[in-house]
Each structure stands twice: as structure tokens, then as C-alpha cells.
Amino acid sequence: MRIKIRELNTALAREITMLDHKSAECQKWLSRFASYDLADFGLEGKGYSALTAQFHCQTEFLRTQAVLFAAVKSGDEKNRAALRQLSPTEPDGSVDTDHLEKLISDAQQKIIQSRDMRDRALNLPKSSQDDSFQDSLVKAADKLADMCNASILCFQKDLEKVHHYISISPTFYSEVEGMSRTLSRAVAASKAMAEGKHADMSWTSDVDNRWRAVIDKQVKKLLTKEEWDAYKKATRNGWQSSDFYQAADKQGRERKNNKVLWKAMAKLPAWMLTSEMVTAAVKAFNSMANRKYPAHKPDIAALQESIRSLFASDGKQSYQGGRRLYGFKKSDLLKAMSATSDLLIQKLDMPSTKDSHHDNSAWVSSIMVNNLLHMAERIKPTTVSPYANKFDTSIWGSQKELTINLSAFYPTNSLSATARLLTILVEPSLKDITTADIGQKGTAKSLFQTYMGMSGTMSEILNFAAHLQQFGKKNDKNKEDDKNKKMLVAQDALKDVTIDNVKGSLEHFLTRLLPQSAGGGIALLFLIQDFASDVIDRTYNSLKGMNVIDLTDAQQIYDSNPVFKNIGVIFNYDHIPQSLFEDYTMTQAKLFMRPSAKADIESVIKAYNKLFPKAKFSFRMLKNTVESDPVNIQRGTGGSDLKKTYDFIAWCRQDADLVYKNDYSEDGNFYEAGTPAKRPPSNYDYFTELRKYQEFIPESDFKR
């Protein structure tokens, strides 16, 4: 047998490279499949959810391919490792067992010949004068025999290696052979799906088990020992939110944030993340935001620590302004958590804003976390001036962990209040270090980045924004409510400090005070504020700032409007960099609602278009218009989408023009068919609860 070591090794190396490429393609498609959701295209409901789930089911076929590629690669690597133990015997780098056996046979013949030569030398007649010739012949024969024996040992070792290679070679690809039945069933299932038939997917359990082993092998290469231990412990626990974070409780359990696990997960590519892992991470964030002990307020210190950990090192370094800079990138876990948070919010019931004692904390904390995750996702890489003759783009930090200072503002007077304001300050200590990018006004941008966002119900966050806008303006001291002059600052959630009579704007306070605390763990800011509508009513006429008037006008439009009673909202102000809190009207919104809420709105839109055919209104128009310009909803003119949207939501709030469908008696009163309803519901309530108002019919549909 002849084994061409060099050629086989080259072929295996080439195949391993090809398998790596194929695996990378699989991983890329697995990430795409995992994030694909028809809801992202506005296609929501049970039917579309089922289609999305069926689409996600296709990942099992991709996983099967990935597992197969990994098994073949593992076999190739075992093959190469065994090949490295073989010794070439031929000029072309191959090993030939027939040649080795012939070499051994030839050496054995030479030993026989050397022994014969030795015997003949010993039998030569001795010379009385000199026997050195005889001794030389004996020594030469012995040396030849020793050399042949040594050669035989080497040849035999080489031959044994070949025989060992041959004997173990069937095991190289045993894993691939073990998958043969699963592969056959997978092919049959894919064929059935292609033909629209029922597909037996029971084979996926075998793939999932093999997939986990493949993942673990890859994960271990990426993590430190401490991180790997934390990862394995969470895997054994089945990935619970408590693996990431445990809140303190009254029984004496101390708060614990597993920073090691956060850092480990931030290193993993998207295709290694499972839905169980990501969901546990999001729920851990929700627990931090909804901490109830020792005080009913978010654990901002834990949220800040965790959000920092979601930015992994990209290995880049630079020097700017005498400072060493370290490069960071957003982890795939951050993106996955944002998407999962979107889905989890849709499953929560909207809070009750009417009952001040109702605990809305679960929904409020979830949408606050969603706001935080999307804010972190929007942190932008920047390009610094050339260092070592090259421009480098990254999210630059001053330390080996990205400095993100997180602050939260929220009312403390009521459990039912939903409004939350978050600020993110990224590397405030680098405020004086500029990038290679030029801003809109021709000035160099700073490496220091600021982000702000609000979350809650539409009415409450507009109310909040109006108060914040007012807070930044000079007001008549005799008219200003004392509550607007106090701010409670809690650092690391340990020590609260009340600041009275804050001078200057909120912008001044944040942009001057917070950067000085960079890395010091700014944990929490409470803005003590009364969110009752009567405060707006009392101060409305005395407010001179147009921004405040715009905000309060918008708040009054949305307040108690039935269209928005089941919609959560996030405002972001990222498009006003370096000018926090200058103008709260310049915002973009993001709407959240359950599929059932969307279905209700669509049914009302259908009725609206029937009554007003020229309107040609749509849910997409409503969503896009409100998200792009929520504050100026009342400013639309002509046939603009803004005007159409305002007309629709105003109509929804109006009393429905209803009449009694038939003669009707109630509480001793008789109503003739066609009589206008005495206490009609709003248009929105009527068209979403038709069964409740069966005795009525729209006046336009009544036939006299």
C-alpha cells in the first residue's frame, strides 16, 4: 500500500478551508433566519406568526448542514493529525508499505551476510606476526549487523505507524457515518416540505444534541476559563434570568449581577445564541428595571454595568490628544436582546393609568428596558484622525471597558405612572477628543456621545416632556411649583441627595455634572414631578415657550384618545447630538402594541374609510405619521398625511353618530327606530365593540 502523505494532507487542508467557508455561510444564514419576522414588514396576527414559525423551522435543515460540515471537518482534522505521525519513505514524500517490507527484508539479508562474513573472518588462520586484519573484518561485520538492525527497527516503526493509521482510519469519520440515518430523514423531510406534504421532523432532536456539542466546542475557544465556567453553569441551569441577575430580597439574599457571564455572552456570534439565552438576558434586564427591594426603583447600577458589558473589544487601539484609545463593537447579543424585547412587550397587557395604586411596573420596566437596548444599539462608531498612517473606525473608549453612564428620570409619586426618561453618556471623559468627522456646522465632532429617550404611554411622556421643557426655562418664582425645583440624585443606589432650587437648565446640570462623574457609577436620577393633568391645566396659560405649548397641545390630543389606550411609545432624540434637552418637540417615536390592538385599529380604519371614501386612510399611514412626527400631529394642513392622521384620531374620539336600529325599550323608556342614541360611545369604542352596542346602527346606514 502506498499513502501519498503530502498530497493527502494538502487535499485535507483544502477541504477543511472549504468546510470553514460553508460553515460560515450556514452561520450567516442561521443568523438571518433567526432574526426574520414577518411582523417587521407589518404582517402581524396568528396566521403570519405561524408562517414565521414555519420559516424558523427551516433552520433545522441549516443546522443539519452545519453539524455535517463540523463532523466532516473533525474527521479531516483527525486524519491530518494521524498523517503527521507517518514518515515518508519515498522521494515524493509518500510512504509505501511494500517498499518498507522489502527494505526490512534486504536489511535482514545483509545481517545474515554480515554474520557469515564474521564467521569466515574468525576462521581465517591467525598470523603470528599480525592479527589486526582478522579483527578488522570481525568489527566491520558486527557494525554492519548493528546498522541493519537499527534500520530494521526504524522501518518496522514506520510500518507499524502505517498499519496503525490504516486500523484507526475507519474511526475518523464515524461521526459522519453515525449521522447517515438522520441525514436520510432530513432529506426526506425537505422533499416532503417542497411537495407540500407533512414532514416528519422527529429527527431534529438528534441534530439539536449534536449542534449543542458543536457550539460548545466553538464557544470554549472564545472564552476565558472563568467565562467558560459561567457559561457551562448557565447551560446546566437551562438559561434562567437568575443566571445573569438576582435581585436582593427581604429574606437576606444579596443582589448579584453576573458580570462574567455578560462578558462571555458578548463574545459570541449571533449564530451561537439561542432564543433561551437571549430571553433570559432580556428578563434579567427587566428584573433590574423592576427591582422592588429594598426600594421600588430600578437597579440602575446593574443596568449600567450590564450594558457596558454588551460592548466587546474589537482589538483596535489608537492615540489621540495624548490619550490611548481602545476600540469596541456592539455585540450580537445586544441586537438579539433588542429584537426579543420587542416581542416580549407585545405579549404584555397595557397598564392602567387611571388607578394610581395599580402596579404597572412589569410593563413600564419592560418598555424602559426596550428603550435602553435600542438606545445602546444606536451608539455610533466614529473615525479618529490617522494613527500609524491609517484611519480607524470604532466605538472608542478610554479604558479596557467602554464607559457608559446611565441615568434614569421618573416620577416617584405613583406606582401607576408610566413615563421614564433615560440618558446615556458614552465616554464623557473624551469630550475634548475630536474625531476625523466634521459636524453639520463645520466643527469637529467629539468622541463623547449623548443619547436620550423616553418611554411610557403617549399622553404621559408628552406631559413629562412639557414639564422638562418648562424646567429648562426661567419661570416666575411666585408661580413655579416647588416640586419643579427639586431633584433627587442617587449614586450607586446607596446615597440619596436632594438638590433644591436648581439654577440653570437641566441641560446645564447634566452636561456639566454627569461628565465629571465618568466611571464613578452615576446610578439614578429621580425627577420629582406631579404628572396630574390639573398641573398642565393650571400652568398652560402662563407658559410662554412655544415648545411647551406644542407639547401640551399634543398631550391634550392624545390624552384619553381610545386609539392610543393600548399603545406604548418610545421617544428618542438621537438626531440632536451634543445638545441634550434643547428641544423636546424634535423627536421620533416608536409604537408598541399587541396584535389584537392593531386588529382593533384596523377594523376602525375600515369603518372610517367606508364613511369617508376619499380619506383612503391606512394603519401604515397612522403608524408612520405618528412615529415620524408625534408632537406636531395637530399641525397638518391640506391633504398631508399629518392632517389625515389628525382627522382620523380626532374622529375616533368623537361620539359615534348612532341611531336605534329597531324600536327599543330601556328602563321604562321607549326609543323609536331611527332615534339618535342618548349616550353614544366614541367612534372607536363602537366599531371595536359592536356586540356591546347591537341595538345601535350608524345613522348613515339606517334606512328610513
C-alpha angles and dihedrals in degrees: 000000000000121000115194097212098180096047094043093048091050092048092050092048090051091049092049090053090050091048091050089053092048091047091051089052090050091049091050092051092044089056091048093048092047093054096041114112128163087214088072087067093049093262105131136156137077094295094052091042088055090050090050090050090049089050091051088051087069089070088078089069090049090049089051090055091046092050090048091050090049092049093050091046091050089051091049091050091050088048092051092047090053091045090056089063092060121093120218115238098179133068090245091059096256131124121230119195093197090054091047092051090049091049090051091048092048091049091050090052090051090052089053089048093048091051090051090050090050092051092050091048091053091050094054113114109261119244115228090215104045134000096176092107091058092048091049092055092050093049092047091051092049092048092050091051091049091050091049092049090051090049091049090053091051093046091047091050090051090047092049090052090053092048090047090050090050092048096050097038093091088061094057093081100025090118090056091048089049089058095054095099092045091048091051091051091047091052090049091050093050090049091050091050091049089053093047093248131132111281123212105227098175089110090071093083089067090048092049092053092049090044092055090054091050091049094048091052091052095042093053090059091057101047138069117242091259092050092046091052091051090048093050092048091053090047091053090049091054094246107289126178087244089066087069102031139008119189122217117258140195091260090069101263109150124229112261127188112187099220092168091060092046090054092046093052092047089063095057122098119235095258091061094055119094126203089247092057095047095044090051090051093051092047089051089056089048089053090052091050092045099046110155101180136095086003131000096251136100121277091238092170090061093043090051093048092048097045089052089053091056090072111079127198115263092197096246124132134183142168121232128166091352091305128117111231128202123206124231136183133202110260122236086238090065092055092045091049091052092053093045091048089055090056096045093052091056089061095055125090116242114257126256107247095179098066109066090196095052113110107234093164098116094058094036093051092046095054090042089055090047089053091049094049094049091046089054090048089057094057103122131224113235133204118235128205117278116291120179087004096300141093114235127200121201144116096278125214136180095224138036088268121052111251111230118169112202124196132179130201121193142143117268098192099085141029089214097059111111104186117113129171121198129190126193120197112192115204098335089179088068093059091118095047111092131207130227088251121097121222127227092269093051094258125126115259121239124237086231109096130193129199131179134183140168129210136189136074117336095247095048098048091048087051089049092048091050091054092047091048089051091046091062093054130077110257135188104273091216092056101037116104112239089228089068090060099057131082126180114213120195117186115202086348089277109095126034121205123187115212113201127201096009106205121216128013129317086247091061091049095051101039093046104035103036098051089056088060095054109152090004093105106252097200113175144000121192118199103201104215138156109232097187113129092232089071089059090047093051096047101035097090093046096052112103101178113100091214091059091047091050091051095047091045090053091045091054090050093053097036110111091349104152093218090069101038091099098036128096120204139205123195120199130190100188093127091070100066120188093007106085118186095000094125123009092187093069098080142126121216139213119206126213126193142150117257089249090057091051090049090053092051092048091052090052091048089052090054091045093053090049090055094040108029094175092059094073088189123176140187090244090056090050094049097043094046096047093044094049098045114006097158099053095048090125094051098073119122138191115351096334121138087242091058093044091050093048091049091051098049091043090052091049090059095047122094111269115251096238136161132188110273093212137001106299137190125200131165091348093309123119122212120191119221109273094030112137115254112263098217105013122190122238118278089252095051093046097052093044095047104037093150090058091056101039093139091065135071131184109270089234090060096048114108112211 
